[in-house]
Amino acid sequence: MTLTATLTGIEVFTDRLYLTSPGASSPITVMGNFSDGIQRNVSAAALGTTYLTSIPGVATVSADGVVTA
């Protein structure tokens, strides 16, 4: 018998709150909370996480969650 945990929530963390110069970057860490009570890092694009930016001329986000000003 295989049990599959389902995602119940996420938490998002970053090393830096402000990117004060062009080219500065900071990774985003996304932790998924699952129904089995375990928290897993789900930051990687290979795990299905996608990132978007509302103003790409100001900051970009890589497929694996690195924000660059």
trRosetta pair geometry for C-beta under 8 A, 3 or more apart (Angstrom, degrees):
i j d omega theta_ij theta_ji phi_ij phi_ji
3 36 7.5 116 124 -86 120 120
5 34 4.0 49 148 167 128 123
5 35 4.9 -175 -157 52 76 82
5 36 3.9 -74 -97 -10 128 108
5 38 6.9 -45 -132 42 175 103
6 34 6.7 152 76 -154 28 77
6 35 4.7 36 48 -10 76 127
7 10 7.4 6 -176 -57 117 86
7 32 5.2 -64 -126 -168 103 119
7 33 7.3 94 -161 71 62 52
7 34 6.0 -50 -98 -101 43 70
7 35 7.8 -52 -15 -21 7 85
7 42 7.9 17 -108 -55 126 167
8 33 5.1 -68 67 106 91 95
8 34 6.3 129 7 -137 92 17
8 35 5.5 122 -42 -68 118 68
9 32 7.6 153 86 -159 43 53
9 33 4.3 1 62 48 88 122
10 30 5.8 -16 -167 -171 120 95
10 31 6.7 146 -160 78 63 49
10 32 5.5 -31 -102 -103 79 58
10 33 6.9 -152 -77 10 27 83
10 42 7.4 -89 -120 55 108 128
11 30 7.5 157 79 -156 45 49
11 31 4.7 -11 59 59 95 103
11 33 7.1 72 -13 -33 95 104
11 39 7.8 -7 25 -150 119 127
12 28 6.2 -18 -166 -172 98 106
12 29 7.3 151 -158 80 47 52
12 30 5.5 -15 -104 -103 75 73
12 31 7.8 -164 -75 22 29 72
13 28 7.3 143 76 -164 45 55
13 29 4.4 -17 64 61 99 102
13 30 7.9 -173 24 -75 70 30
13 31 7.1 35 -1 -8 110 106
14 17 6.8 127 88 -82 118 46
14 26 5.3 65 -176 136 105 123
14 27 7.1 -178 -135 91 70 44
14 28 5.3 -32 -87 -105 93 63
14 29 7.2 177 -78 16 39 75
14 67 7.3 -10 -131 19 133 130
15 26 5.0 -148 55 -155 93 104
15 27 6.5 56 -3 48 111 76
16 19 6.5 99 112 -71 129 66
16 24 7.7 -86 99 157 161 116
16 26 4.1 -131 39 -92 102 148
19 24 4.2 173 -161 93 89 115
19 25 7.0 29 -122 -87 130 22
19 26 6.3 -139 -76 -1 103 110
19 59 6.8 115 52 -105 146 119
19 67 6.7 -138 -41 120 145 106
19 68 7.5 158 -156 -159 158 27
19 69 3.8 -178 129 -43 129 125
20 24 6.3 50 45 1 53 165
20 69 7.7 -158 36 -7 14 173
21 24 4.9 102 60 -30 73 115
21 69 6.7 132 89 82 32 140
22 69 5.6 -128 -118 114 35 96
23 68 6.7 -20 -148 -171 29 102
23 69 6.6 -37 25 70 23 83
24 68 7.2 164 85 -149 38 59
24 69 4.9 16 54 25 84 120
25 66 5.4 22 177 170 123 101
25 67 6.2 167 -152 86 69 49
25 68 4.2 -23 -95 -96 102 76
25 69 7.2 -148 -75 7 52 71
26 66 7.3 171 86 -156 25 66
26 67 5.5 -13 61 58 77 98
27 43 7.6 39 171 -173 107 149
27 64 7.9 -30 -138 122 103 90
27 65 5.9 64 -165 112 74 93
27 66 5.0 -39 -97 -100 68 73
27 67 7.6 160 -107 14 16 73
28 43 6.6 172 101 -136 72 110
28 51 7.1 136 49 -107 145 136
28 61 7.4 -5 4 -142 132 116
28 65 4.0 -109 58 178 95 110
28 66 7.4 -158 10 -84 75 24
28 67 6.2 75 -35 -23 103 103
29 41 6.5 -56 -166 -136 96 102
29 43 5.3 -64 -138 -72 48 137
29 65 7.4 131 -73 127 27 148
30 41 7.3 106 76 -163 55 58
30 42 5.2 -65 105 76 102 80
30 43 4.7 145 32 -87 82 65
30 49 5.6 154 59 -130 151 152
30 65 6.7 -147 -11 -102 103 157
31 39 5.2 18 172 176 114 108
31 40 7.0 158 -158 79 67 29
31 41 5.9 -43 -102 -97 69 51
31 42 7.0 115 -138 18 18 84
32 39 6.9 166 81 -156 44 59
32 40 5.2 -19 59 63 97 84
32 41 7.8 119 15 -147 82 4
32 42 4.1 47 -20 -10 117 135
33 39 5.5 -24 -99 -103 63 84
34 37 7.2 -45 83 26 75 20
34 38 5.4 -11 53 64 115 75
34 39 7.3 178 12 -92 82 31
34 40 6.4 28 -18 5 124 108
41 44 7.8 65 130 -7 94 90
42 47 4.9 -142 -153 120 72 143
42 48 7.4 -34 -175 59 109 86
42 49 5.4 133 139 -50 87 123
43 47 7.5 69 56 40 32 131
43 49 6.1 -87 -161 54 20 161
43 64 6.5 56 138 -177 92 73
43 65 4.9 -87 -172 21 97 153
44 47 4.8 91 72 2 89 101
44 49 6.6 115 74 35 31 113
44 64 5.4 -15 -126 -129 57 95
44 65 7.9 -95 -83 5 27 113
45 48 7.7 124 -177 -15 39 7
45 49 6.2 -102 -99 68 38 74
45 50 7.0 62 -127 -92 84 55
45 63 4.0 -20 -49 160 152 97
45 64 5.4 -88 -11 -76 94 61
45 65 7.9 -176 -48 -22 79 81
49 65 7.0 -6 119 -54 131 118
50 63 8.0 -43 -127 -147 60 66
51 61 4.0 -110 132 128 132 138
51 62 7.5 43 55 72 142 35
51 63 7.3 176 30 -135 107 23
51 65 5.5 153 -55 -96 145 64
52 61 7.1 11 53 46 2 135
53 56 5.1 120 85 -82 119 63
53 58 7.7 -158 167 66 128 84
53 59 5.4 -156 -142 91 143 84
53 60 6.1 -119 -1 -122 154 31
53 61 5.2 160 -46 -4 104 103
53 67 7.8 127 -88 -129 120 94
55 58 4.3 24 114 20 115 115
55 59 6.8 63 82 30 84 78
56 59 7.4 -94 -133 75 31 42
56 60 5.9 46 -152 -92 79 76
58 69 7.0 -40 162 -147 62 71
59 67 5.6 5 178 -173 123 97
59 68 6.5 160 -156 80 71 40
59 69 5.3 -37 -99 -104 86 50
60 67 7.4 163 83 -151 41 50
60 68 5.2 -13 58 58 89 94
61 65 6.4 -13 -174 -130 103 35
61 66 7.0 157 -154 73 56 39
61 67 5.3 -22 -98 -95 80 68
61 68 7.8 172 -85 17 32 71
62 65 6.6 -47 70 30 81 19
62 66 4.4 16 23 45 121 90
62 68 7.4 62 -32 -8 94 109
